[in-house]
């Protein structure tokens, strides 16, 4: 098991989460794209929001796709996380 998969498995066990269906590559791609299109801290917020949505019953792939669509449509408006 590689380091990321091992850490993810350990963190999931620690939090009593069953993440067998999590697509780590999809989550990382979402974070990378948000970081590039919006701002670095927005990537963390996007992944958190994805987790909240999934925790509330949203389909993981659909929720990620919706966030990806928002990111693709982002007009380059500035985001200052210190506001």
Secondary structure, DSSP 4 states (H G I P E B T S, - for coil): --HHHHHHHHHHHHTT---TT--HHHHHHHHHHHHHHT-HHHHHHHHHHHHHHHHTT--HHHHHHHHHHHHHH-------TT-
